[in-house]
Amino acid sequence: MNNLKFWTAFASMDLDPSFIQRLYNYFGDIEIAFNSTINDLKQIEELSIKKAENFIEKRNKLKNLDEILDYVLKKNIQILTYDDDKYPYMLRQISNPPMCLFYQGDLFSCNLEKTVAFVGSRRASLNGKDGVNRVIGDLKNTDICIVSGLATGIDATSHRAALDNNLKTIGVIASGLNFTYPDGNKDLYDRIKNGGGAVISEYYPTIEPLQFRFPQRNRIVTGLSYGTVVGEAALKSGALISANLTLEQGRELMCIPGAINNTNTEGVYKLLKDGATMVTKGEDILNALNWTVNITENNSNIINNLNLNDNEKIIFDIIGIEPKGFDEIQALTNMETNELLMCLTGLELNGLIEQAEGDRYKRSRCQ
């Protein structure tokens, strides 16, 4: 807890995270880094003297570090620091990771090993929103976590689709947690914080949502994620910034195609022509990221309510979003052909599974 006040004090000064990281890596201790002198800082190779002097000036204006920390904790805001073992692995790998993450909600209820970002236009078309809803709907009741930026348009659609489909979601904001931006997303903030996942920020709670912070926020959205799906994007847009960050970070870039007469899809088709993976269903994300998924407990309620027999339950557990062939299901269940056909027919009639290509079966979109 003692070190936490120094991390939080650094965050309150709104410094470049890369500057704080340089100090931490050099001194090996955040308290020593915080108390360093200008002469100490001059010993760090290629460190900007202007940034060092700015840090010293801001630090000298701070009066009580304990109060800076207490302000955060009294607001029921959790703090995760760069030196914490729980700091997200994927985020640690980017070139300029945030040194502090302030969050509300339950970050660790989210599966940080299966995170996928959804980004796109704030002025998304109905078609664009529908595409996002359909793709995320395909992932219903799985252990995948949807990451986005809590803006209007594709961001808000992605978060709501995640919540409506029993998926966890992480909203990364471009201000401190004192602010809800835009105001119209307050209900979405509340849903996420009250069980849907977590709202996180690298900024101290009192820091305002200024325009230049949004592109900075994007690196965290993509950095937390194994891949990024672009819903809609014009040729000059924040979503294309996120797409470039995704590639720079060595992550998988995916796009949902849209209407060719929509200016918000011009960026999408450029990315597709440049080699991004096309996504038209949830299965495409799983294939691109080489993921298999686990189904969350809500499906047990569905099964119990439908009074499925034991064999139907076994088959339903085996069949996931990724289609499985008849022969594969039979090999896993050791069931006779006629019995297996009857069970598959029953599951289809109950709307739990549907046929894919050929004799393959997958979970129904509505599950």
Secondary structure, DSSP 4 states (H G I P E B T S, - for coil): -HHHHHHHHHHHTT--HHHHHHHHHHHSSHHHHHT--HHHHHTSTT--HHHHHHHHHHHHH---HHHHHHHHHHTT-EEEETTSTTS-HHHHTSSS--SEEEEEE-GGGS-TTSEEEEE--TT--HHHHHHHHHHHHTTTTBS-EEEE---TTHHHHHHHHHHHTT-EEEEE-SS-TT--SSGGGHHHHHHIIIIIEEEEESS-TT----TTHHHHHHHHHHHT-SEEEE----SSSHHHHHHHHHHHTT-EEEE----TT-GGGHHHHHHHHTTPEE-SSHHHHHHHHT---PBPTHHHHHHHHHT--HHHHHHHHH--SS-EEHHHHHHHH---HHHHHHHHHHHHHTTSEEE-STTEEEE-TT-
